[in-house]
Amino acid sequence: MTTTEYQVTGMSCGHCEKSVRDEVTQIAGVQGVDVSAQSGKLFVTSDQAIDEAVVLAAVDEAGYSAVRV
């Protein structure tokens, strides 16, 4: 298992967290998603290497922007 950290901008509430979580959990290989609007942190746990661009695209689809930390 590997965990990758991202910094997400634009989140302000639980609905924001849910939007990001819903998009990122659809990525093949993702085992867990921990996201906090308060800190802006997104942790993605996977059982295989996940293409960073795919995670960033999922966050973008949710309406936010992110960078890998």
Number of C-alpha atoms within 10 A of each C-alpha: 9 13 17 15 16 20 16 23 16 12 21 13 11 12 11 18 20 15 17 26 21 15 16 23 17 12 15 12 13 20 16 14 17 13 22 20 19 11 12 16 20 26 18 21 20 18 13 13 13 18 9 13 11 13 23 19 16 23 24 15 14 18 14 17 17 20 15 15 11
